[in-house]
Amino acid sequence: MFLKAFREKSNKKYLNKLLSQRKVNVGDNKIKSLGVILNFDEIEDFNAFNVLASRLKIHANNIKVIAYTTNLKSHGNSWDACFNTKDFGWNGDIKNVELQGFLNEPFDALISYYTKEHLELKLLTALSKSQFKIGILQSDARLNDIIIKTEINEIDVFSDEVVKYLTVLNKI
């Protein structure tokens, strides 16, 4: 319990360091690959992101979705790439190989689709090597390049807004 608090504090400190060093790179590169980080406890509709990817003209093999959950046992094997707090160590260290592979992938765009405040989700967004980050309104605006204010269950509205803004930015 005591060590858990120290680990969380070290991860928060590391997150703030990452976000303060972040450089926004908004070029006119077209989006060809998409990564999605979501909170499985908030939304379970993974198909909606496949639909969004097809609207963005991204092939199905160029999209990767990972999900965070507070309780892996209750969700079982409902999703392959599911992770929780135990996959994180001190100072933002990732213990899960699959999760580390996701973070090392240089996606053209990353969607952070979560609203609840979980340090692990924020850490993943910050650690991602994605070129362009899109998310729902959160307490820390430094995480994403585009922030779309919608409710978590309004995935259709979110998709419409993403398509609209990426079209304006000449990314699709």
N, C-alpha and C positions, 0 to 999 in steps of 0.2 A: 504494500500500500504506500509506504513512504518512498520507495524507489520509483513507483509509478508516477508520483507527483513530480519527482525530479526529472524523470524521463520526459514527461509532458512539457515541463518548463524548458528543457533543452531543445525539444522539438519546436516550441513556440519561438524561441530565440533564433533558431536556425531558419524558420519560416520568415521571420522579419528580416533577417539578413538577405535571404534570397530575393524577397520582394523589393528591398531597397536597392539591390544591384540590378534588377530587371530592366532591360532595355526593350522598348516597344518597337517592333519591326513590322510596319504595315506597308508592304510592297504591293505590286499589282500582279503577283503570282497567282495563277489559277489554283483552286483547291482540287486536288486529286486524291487525297487520303484524309480520313477522318478518324479521330479518336474520341471516345465518349467515356466520361467518368460520371457515374451516378450513384445515388444512395438507394439501395435495394429496399430499405425500410420505408422510403417515401413513394417510390414508383417501381412497378414491375413490368411495364410495357416496353420491352426491348424492340419489338417490331416497329414501333413508332420511329425509332432512329434509323432503321433500314429504309423506311419510307422517306424520311428526311434526306438520307444519303442519295436515294434515287432522284429526288427532286433537285439535289445539288449536282446531279450527273456524276456521282461517284460510284464506281463498281463495287459490288458486294464484297469482293475479296480485299478491298482497300479501306474497310471500316473495321474498327475493333472497339468493343465495349467491355468495360470492366465495372464491377459493382462493389460497393462497400456495404457491409451489414454489421450491426452490432452483435448479432447472434447467428453464427454460421449453422448451428444445429437445427434451428427452426426452419431454415430455408433449404437445408440439405443440398442436393445436387441439382437444384432448379436452374442454376447458371454456372457455367464452367469457370469463368474468371471472377470469382467472388473472394473478397478479402476482408479482414477486420483489423482491429487494433493490434493484435498479436504479430502482425506482419511488419511492424515498425519497431525499430530500436532507438538508440540514443542519437541525437543530432541528425535526425532525418534519415537514418540508415534503414534501408529496405531489406527485409529478410527473405521475402518471397521472390523467387527467380522469375516467375511469370510476370509479376508486377514490375520488376526491374526491367524486363524486356519491353513492357508497354511504355515505360518512362523513357527508354533509350530510343524509341521509334520517333523519327522526325516527322510527325504528322504535319500536313499543311494546315489543318485546323483541329482544334480540340474543343469539345463541348463539355462544360462542367455543369451538369444538370442536377443540382441539389440546393436545398435552402437551409437545412438544419446545420447548425454550427458544429462541425466535426473537424478537429485539427488534422486528422489523417487525409480527409478529402482536400482540404486547402493545401496541404503539403504535396499531394500528388499533382494538383494543378500547377503549383509553383515549380515542382521538379521536372515537369514534362518538357521535352525538347521541341514541343510544337511551335510552329511559326506564328500561329494566330489563335487566340483564345477567346471563346465565346461562352457566356454564362448567364445565369439568372441573378437578379439583384441579391447581393450578399453584403455583409457588414464591412468587408474589405474590398474596396473597388480596385486595388492594385493587382488583383488576381487575373482579371480578364481585360481584353482589348475592347470587346463589345459586351455591354451589359443590357440584357433585355428584362424589363420588369413585367413578369407574369407570375401567375400562381403555378405551383408545381404540377397540378393536374390539367393545366391548359397547354398540353403539348402541341396541339394544332396551331394555337395562336403563336406559340414560340417558334414553331417551324415556319409559319408564314413570315414572321418578322426576320428570322435568320435569312431566308431566301431574299427578302426585300433588301436588307442591308448589304448582303454579299453581292447582289446585283448592282447596287449603287456603287460599291467599292470595286466593281469589275473583277470579282474573284470567281465568278461562275460564268 
